[in-house]
Amino acid sequence: MNRREFGQEEFSNDQFLAGGVTLLLTGLIGFVGNLLVLIVTYRILQHRRNIPNILILFLAWVDLLVFPLAYPQSLIKYFFGIYIGDYMACDFQATTITFLFMLSILLVVLMSVDRLLALYKPFYYDKHMIYDKEKVKIASIGFGCSVLTVSLLPAFGVSRNVLHFPGTFCLFEWGSDSVEGQALVYIFMSSLACAMVLVVSCSLVTAVMALRLSHRRQDSISKPRPDEEAPAPNTKPVEHHCGSAGKMELQFAKLSGAVAVSFVGCWGLFLLRVTLIQSGWPFDELIDFTAVRLASLHTVVNPWLYPLTRRKYRDAFWHLLTMFVYYVTCTLVSRPGTTLDEIVGIQSEASQVRELYREERRRSSSQRLVK
């Protein structure tokens, strides 16, 4: 499995065709999804420039580049049985895959920490986590250069990049006998394990906090305090606001839970298999191939988490797809009645949840002072 060979390996022609078709379909789905996220996020940034939207923008760009930079060599091998480029192309593909996937994982970690900090420490977040173009540029260059340096190590002799089963992609060697090769694998796997722990813990804590906030709001509506005045006849707008706030909190919890589940689902088997190989377990070609294919789905799943869990992105995606069909079919499909600016111009769900949580904490503090 870990040989630097460039011929067709143990897959049959039908298996190669099935593997190529599925890889092409998933790559296109991810590419389209990330393209839609980029369009929506750039439009959102015209109304609000903040850290969460910048992180979403960077993640969409990183995941978008996976398809044109990392997929072509694998697709050519699947459909034509030839790995083009020999050793230099192998190093290029392995470096590209490692660099883009590590950046994608890092951005997901930062987004999970950002959501937790915004909900748990809203006052600190509003004071310190302010968008600054120069700071964002310096941080981006720093993170990018650090990840690129680690990704280039196998190409410059620290361990090596090898062709993995079924001979369609190159990546760093999993079962290296050299000390530096084993050290590099441990660095990669320990980083992935830490990222998984951070993403899961931050996402679950954020989901629990959002659900608690939603339950508190529902209890405050259904059980008013005795010292409160009787509700006025025109309280429907307030009730409507509280109901929409509860929906946003639930959407916030769903997004955090979905991020944790998708991250573990995509990377869990890969982390387990590579760790077991370091412990002396033998290679299993089909299981290891499945682990890599699941890991590659991370960049495909990321952009579709937003329309599945957040209504604003769902409405924006539907608007863009409807506009595309409208022009392709020469106006046979009705044009949407709203514009993209009207859809994304409202305050984001995360900002509204943070505002509501800040109000809840202010109310709790005032009640303690009165007592």
C-alpha positions as CSV (number, residue, x, y, z in Angstrom):
1,M,0.0,0.0,0.0
2,N,2.8,2.5,0.9
3,R,4.8,2.0,-2.3
4,R,5.9,4.7,-4.6
5,E,4.4,3.1,-7.6
6,F,2.2,4.6,-10.2
7,G,0.3,1.8,-11.8
8,Q,-3.2,0.6,-11.4
9,E,-3.6,-1.4,-8.1
10,E,-6.0,-4.0,-6.9
11,F,-9.3,-2.4,-7.9
12,S,-11.2,-3.9,-10.8
13,N,-12.3,-1.7,-13.7
14,D,-15.8,-1.5,-12.4
15,Q,-14.6,-0.5,-8.9
16,F,-12.3,2.2,-10.4
17,L,-15.3,3.5,-12.4
18,A,-17.5,3.6,-9.3
19,G,-14.8,5.2,-7.2
20,G,-14.2,7.9,-9.9
21,V,-17.9,8.7,-10.3
22,T,-18.5,9.0,-6.6
23,L,-15.4,11.2,-6.1
24,L,-16.4,13.4,-9.0
25,L,-20.0,13.8,-7.7
26,T,-19.0,14.6,-4.1
27,G,-16.3,17.0,-5.4
28,L,-18.8,18.9,-7.5
29,I,-21.4,19.0,-4.7
30,G,-18.8,20.4,-2.4
31,F,-17.5,22.9,-5.0
32,V,-21.1,24.2,-5.7
33,G,-21.9,24.4,-2.0
34,N,-18.7,26.4,-1.2
35,L,-19.3,28.6,-4.2
36,L,-22.8,29.4,-2.9
37,V,-21.4,30.1,0.6
38,L,-18.8,32.5,-0.9
39,I,-21.5,34.5,-2.8
40,V,-23.7,34.7,0.3
41,T,-20.9,35.6,2.7
42,Y,-19.5,38.3,0.4
43,R,-23.0,39.8,0.3
44,I,-23.3,39.5,4.1
45,L,-19.9,41.3,4.6
46,Q,-21.3,44.3,2.8
47,H,-23.7,44.7,5.8
48,R,-21.6,43.3,8.7
49,R,-17.9,42.7,8.9
50,N,-17.2,40.6,11.9
51,I,-15.0,37.6,12.9
52,P,-17.6,34.8,12.4
53,N,-18.3,35.9,8.8
54,I,-14.6,36.3,8.1
55,L,-14.0,32.7,9.3
56,I,-16.8,31.4,7.2
57,L,-15.4,33.2,4.2
58,F,-11.9,31.7,4.7
59,L,-13.3,28.2,5.3
60,A,-15.3,28.4,2.1
61,W,-12.3,29.5,0.1
62,V,-10.1,26.7,1.5
63,D,-12.7,24.0,0.9
64,L,-13.4,25.4,-2.6
65,L,-9.7,25.0,-3.6
66,V,-9.7,21.3,-2.7
67,F,-11.6,20.3,-5.8
68,P,-9.4,22.0,-8.5
69,L,-6.1,21.4,-6.7
70,A,-6.3,18.0,-5.1
71,Y,-8.9,16.1,-7.1
72,P,-7.7,16.2,-10.8
73,Q,-4.8,13.6,-10.4
74,S,-7.1,11.2,-8.6
75,L,-9.9,11.5,-11.1
76,I,-7.5,10.9,-14.0
77,K,-6.2,7.8,-12.3
78,Y,-9.8,6.6,-11.7
79,F,-11.0,7.1,-15.2
80,F,-7.8,6.5,-17.3
81,G,-5.7,4.3,-15.1
82,I,-2.7,6.6,-15.1
83,Y,-1.2,8.7,-12.3
84,I,0.2,11.8,-14.1
85,G,3.3,13.5,-12.9
86,D,5.3,10.8,-11.2
87,Y,7.1,11.7,-7.9
88,M,7.0,15.5,-8.2
89,A,3.2,15.4,-8.8
90,C,2.9,13.0,-5.8
91,D,4.6,15.5,-3.6
92,F,2.5,18.4,-4.9
93,Q,-0.8,16.5,-4.4
94,A,0.2,15.3,-0.9
95,T,1.3,18.8,0.2
96,T,-1.8,20.4,-1.2
97,I,-4.1,17.8,0.5
98,T,-2.3,18.2,3.9
99,F,-2.2,22.0,3.6
100,L,-5.8,22.6,2.7
101,F,-7.3,20.0,5.0
102,M,-5.2,21.2,8.0
103,L,-6.3,24.7,7.3
104,S,-9.9,23.6,7.0
105,I,-9.7,21.8,10.4
106,L,-8.0,24.8,12.0
107,L,-10.8,27.1,10.8
108,V,-13.5,24.8,12.1
109,V,-11.8,24.8,15.5
110,L,-11.6,28.6,15.5
111,M,-15.3,28.8,14.5
112,S,-16.3,26.5,17.3
113,V,-14.3,28.4,19.9
114,D,-15.6,31.7,18.6
115,R,-19.2,30.5,18.9
116,L,-18.6,29.3,22.5
117,L,-16.8,32.5,23.5
118,A,-19.6,34.7,22.0
119,L,-22.3,32.9,23.9
120,Y,-20.4,32.4,27.2
121,K,-18.6,35.7,27.5
122,P,-20.7,38.2,25.5
123,F,-19.3,41.3,27.1
124,Y,-15.7,40.2,26.7
125,Y,-16.4,39.1,23.2
126,D,-17.9,42.4,22.1
127,K,-15.0,44.3,23.7
128,H,-12.1,42.3,22.4
129,M,-13.2,40.2,19.4
130,I,-13.6,43.2,17.0
131,Y,-12.9,42.9,13.3
132,D,-9.6,44.6,12.4
133,K,-8.3,44.2,8.8
134,E,-4.6,44.3,9.7
135,K,-4.9,41.8,12.6
136,V,-6.9,39.5,10.4
137,K,-4.3,39.7,7.6
138,I,-1.4,39.1,10.0
139,A,-3.1,36.1,11.7
140,S,-4.0,34.7,8.3
141,I,-0.4,34.9,7.0
142,G,0.9,33.4,10.3
143,F,-1.5,30.5,10.3
144,G,-1.0,29.9,6.6
145,C,2.8,29.9,6.7
146,S,2.8,27.6,9.8
147,V,0.5,25.0,8.2
148,L,2.4,25.2,4.9
149,T,5.7,24.6,6.6
150,V,4.4,21.4,8.3
151,S,2.8,20.3,5.0
152,L,6.1,20.6,3.1
153,L,8.2,18.5,5.5
154,P,7.6,15.2,3.7
155,A,8.5,16.7,0.4
156,F,11.8,17.9,1.8
157,G,12.9,14.6,3.3
158,V,11.2,14.5,6.7
159,S,9.4,11.2,6.2
160,R,8.1,10.9,2.6
161,N,4.9,11.1,0.5
162,V,3.7,7.8,-0.9
163,L,0.9,6.6,-3.2
164,H,-1.9,5.0,-1.1
165,F,-4.4,2.3,-2.1
166,P,-5.8,2.1,-4.7
167,G,-3.0,4.2,-6.3
168,T,-5.1,7.3,-6.8
169,F,-3.8,9.8,-4.2
170,C,-0.5,10.7,-2.4
171,L,-0.2,11.5,1.3
172,F,2.4,11.2,4.0
173,E,3.5,7.7,4.9
174,W,1.4,6.1,7.7
175,G,3.7,3.2,8.6
176,S,7.1,4.8,8.4
177,D,10.1,3.0,9.9
178,S,12.2,6.1,10.4
179,V,12.2,8.1,13.6
180,E,11.4,11.4,11.8
181,G,8.6,9.7,9.8
182,Q,7.0,8.3,13.0
183,A,7.4,11.7,14.7
184,L,5.7,13.5,11.8
185,V,2.7,11.0,11.9
186,Y,2.4,11.6,15.6
187,I,2.4,15.3,15.1
188,F,-0.4,15.1,12.5
189,M,-2.5,12.6,14.6
190,S,-2.1,14.5,17.9
191,S,-3.1,17.7,16.2
192,L,-6.1,16.0,14.7
193,A,-7.1,14.5,18.1
194,C,-6.8,17.9,19.8
195,A,-8.9,19.5,17.1
196,M,-11.5,16.8,17.5
197,V,-11.7,17.2,21.3
198,L,-11.9,21.0,20.9
199,V,-14.6,21.0,18.2
200,V,-16.8,18.4,20.0
201,S,-16.5,20.0,23.5
202,C,-17.0,23.6,22.3
203,S,-19.9,22.6,20.0
204,L,-21.7,20.5,22.7
205,V,-21.2,23.2,25.4
206,T,-22.5,25.8,22.9
207,A,-25.5,23.6,22.0
208,V,-26.4,23.1,25.7
209,M,-26.1,26.8,26.5
210,A,-28.3,27.7,23.6
211,L,-30.9,25.1,24.6
212,R,-30.9,26.3,28.2
213,L,-31.4,29.9,27.0
214,S,-34.3,28.8,24.9
215,H,-35.9,26.9,27.8
216,R,-35.5,29.9,30.1
217,R,-37.1,32.2,27.6
218,Q,-40.1,29.8,27.2
219,D,-40.4,29.5,31.0
220,S,-40.3,33.3,31.4
221,I,-43.1,33.6,28.8
222,S,-45.3,30.9,30.2
223,K,-44.7,31.8,33.9
224,P,-44.5,35.5,34.5
225,R,-43.2,36.7,37.9
226,P,-45.9,37.8,40.4
227,D,-44.5,41.3,40.7
228,E,-44.8,41.9,37.0
229,E,-47.5,44.1,35.6
230,A,-50.4,42.5,33.7
231,P,-49.6,42.2,30.0
232,A,-50.9,44.9,27.8
233,P,-53.4,44.1,25.1
234,N,-50.8,44.7,22.3
235,T,-48.3,42.1,23.4
236,K,-48.4,40.1,20.2
237,P,-45.3,41.7,18.8
238,V,-43.3,40.9,21.9
239,E,-44.5,37.3,21.9
240,H,-43.7,37.0,18.2
241,H,-40.2,38.4,19.0
242,C,-39.7,35.8,21.8
243,G,-40.9,33.0,19.6
244,S,-38.5,33.9,16.8
245,A,-35.7,34.3,19.4
246,G,-36.4,30.7,20.6
247,K,-36.2,29.5,17.0
248,M,-32.8,31.2,16.5
249,E,-31.5,29.7,19.7
250,L,-32.6,26.2,18.5
251,Q,-31.0,26.9,15.1
252,F,-27.8,27.9,16.9
253,A,-27.8,24.7,19.0
254,K,-28.5,22.6,15.8
255,L,-25.6,24.1,14.0
256,S,-23.2,23.4,16.9
257,G,-24.4,19.8,17.2
258,A,-24.2,19.3,13.5
259,V,-20.6,20.6,13.4
260,A,-19.6,18.1,16.1
261,V,-21.3,15.1,14.5
262,S,-19.9,15.9,11.0
263,F,-16.4,16.4,12.3
264,V,-16.3,13.1,14.2
265,G,-18.1,11.3,11.4
266,C,-15.6,12.5,8.8
267,W,-12.3,12.2,10.7
268,G,-13.0,9.6,13.4
269,L,-12.2,6.5,11.4
270,F,-9.1,8.1,9.8
271,L,-7.7,9.1,13.2
272,L,-8.4,5.6,14.6
273,R,-6.8,3.7,11.6
274,V,-3.6,5.7,11.5
275,T,-3.2,5.5,15.2
276,L,-3.7,1.7,15.2
277,I,-1.1,1.4,12.4
278,Q,1.4,3.2,14.6
279,S,0.6,0.7,17.3
280,G,1.5,-2.2,15.0
281,W,-1.8,-3.1,13.5
282,P,-1.6,-4.2,9.9
283,F,-3.0,-2.2,6.9
284,D,-6.4,-3.0,5.7
285,E,-6.8,-1.6,2.3
286,L,-10.6,-1.3,2.1
287,I,-10.9,0.1,5.6
288,D,-8.1,2.6,5.1
289,F,-9.6,3.6,1.7
290,T,-13.0,4.2,3.4
291,A,-11.3,6.2,6.1
292,V,-9.7,8.5,3.6
293,R,-12.9,8.8,1.6
294,L,-14.8,9.8,4.7
295,A,-12.1,12.4,5.6
296,S,-12.4,13.9,2.1
297,L,-16.1,14.5,2.7
298,H,-15.3,17.1,5.4
299,T,-14.8,19.8,2.7
300,V,-18.0,18.6,1.1
301,V,-20.2,18.6,4.2
302,N,-19.0,22.0,5.6
303,P,-20.8,24.3,3.2
304,W,-24.1,22.4,3.4
305,L,-24.3,22.6,7.2
306,Y,-25.4,26.2,7.0
307,P,-28.5,25.8,4.8
308,L,-29.5,22.7,6.8
309,T,-29.4,24.4,10.1
310,R,-29.8,28.2,9.4
311,R,-32.8,29.6,7.7
312,K,-31.0,32.7,6.3
313,Y,-28.4,30.6,4.4
314,R,-31.2,28.2,3.3
315,D,-33.2,31.1,1.9
316,A,-30.1,32.6,0.3
317,F,-29.1,29.2,-1.3
318,W,-32.6,28.7,-2.7
319,H,-32.7,32.3,-4.0
320,L,-29.4,31.8,-5.9
321,L,-30.4,28.4,-7.3
322,T,-33.7,29.8,-8.4
323,M,-32.0,32.7,-10.1
324,F,-29.7,30.2,-11.9
325,V,-32.6,28.1,-13.2
326,Y,-34.4,31.3,-14.1
327,Y,-31.6,32.4,-16.5
328,V,-30.8,28.9,-17.7
329,T,-34.4,28.1,-18.7
330,C,-34.8,31.6,-20.3
331,T,-37.4,32.8,-17.7
332,L,-39.5,29.7,-17.8
333,V,-39.2,29.6,-14.0
334,S,-40.5,32.6,-12.0
335,R,-38.0,35.1,-10.8
336,P,-37.7,35.3,-6.9
337,G,-39.8,38.1,-5.4
338,T,-37.0,39.1,-3.0
339,T,-33.4,40.1,-3.5
340,L,-30.3,38.6,-1.9
341,D,-29.7,41.8,0.0
342,E,-33.1,41.6,1.6
343,I,-32.4,38.0,2.7
344,V,-29.0,38.5,4.2
345,G,-29.3,42.1,5.3
346,I,-31.0,41.2,8.6
347,Q,-29.0,40.7,11.8
348,S,-27.4,37.3,11.9
349,E,-28.7,34.5,14.1
350,A,-25.5,34.3,16.1
351,S,-25.6,38.0,16.9
352,Q,-29.2,37.9,18.0
353,V,-28.6,34.8,20.2
354,R,-25.6,36.6,21.8
355,E,-27.8,39.7,22.4
356,L,-30.5,37.6,24.0
357,Y,-28.0,35.8,26.2
358,R,-26.5,39.1,27.2
359,E,-30.0,40.4,28.2
360,E,-30.6,37.2,30.2
361,R,-27.3,37.6,32.1
362,R,-28.1,41.3,32.8
363,R,-31.5,40.2,34.2
364,S,-29.9,37.6,36.4
365,S,-27.4,40.0,37.8
366,S,-30.0,42.6,38.5
367,Q,-32.1,40.1,40.4
368,R,-29.2,39.0,42.6
369,L,-28.5,42.7,43.4
370,V,-32.1,43.3,44.4
371,K,-32.1,40.2,46.7
